[in-house]
Amino acid sequence: MAVEKELIALRKDYKISQKQISKAIGLSEEQYRRKELGQYDWRATEMFAIRNYLKPFIGPRSLNDIFSTKLHKMCIKLARKGLKMNIIEATKKALKENKAITTPEDKEHGIVFVPTNSMPLGIVIVPTEPGLEKGEGIYKEKWSSASKFWNPKSEDLLRDDWELF
């Protein structure tokens, strides 16, 4: 737990008391003071409430601008619990647990990515469901073969909703 230096600085710059913020977010002044000093952890709802309270003063700043250390630690904790991750965290965990990674949209379309340490393969794209192929007037299941080519866009690399499959 760390002292929230940025939060304290913002509060002082705009002459906002601990009493004002604590009242606005539903904490006692003592609870707020202890959290601001890093003696207790913030809840995510409290962090959002503080940001919303400060919005008229600081504009559309992100939570990272106010709670950078705390927010980073919370994201790591969530990733370790197996929730959504960025692609780096997901890849490391997938390699460690011998699993594939996917995004909600790709999962819905039956596609997963298998990261490897193999030079010729890299990340393998694997279908999780068969497609349908029309032949002789009827549809038959047809499994696509795995593909080793994936050309990610920057938005793919910046996503934070990767998950293990």
Secondary structure, DSSP 8 states (H G I E B T S, - for coil): ----HHHHHHHHHTT--HHHHHHHHT--HHHHHHHHTTSS---HHHHHHHHHHHHHHH-S--HHHHHHHHHHHHHHHHHHTT--B-HHHHHHHHHHHT--EE-HHHHHTTEEEEE-S-TTTSEEEEESS-EEEEETTEEEEE----B------HHHHH-S-BEE-
